[in-house]
């Protein structure tokens, strides 16, 4: 009986150490993508000060989804979801990505763009979307 307990304890320690080693090997290094999304104009005539009805809302940002794609642009891995002021910060694994509007059209002035995420660093990408409203 003591031999079985010793063997069980030994196997548990070996498995536990192996499991911890496996978890450590699977750590994914991540970096950050940060910036501001500007969408406009939203009204035919811009005024100073801006008309609150012509300022982006959460619905505005949702109508212009910005996606993070793998470098070959075959797989969507995430969505940039700006705050009400247009700012965003997203953590993603290291690697090469393409940032582009979900629906293909000519309105993303500086999109698509290829970025390279480096572990523990922040890449700044400001995105300007011209709605075409004049």
Secondary structure, 3 states (H helix, E strand, C coil): CHHHHHHHHHHHHHHHHHHHHHHHHCCCCEEEEEEEEEEECCCCCCCCCCCHHHCCCHHHHHHCCEEEEECCCCCEEEEECCCCCCEEEEEEECEEEEEEECCCCCCECCCCEEEEECCCCEEECCEEEECCCC
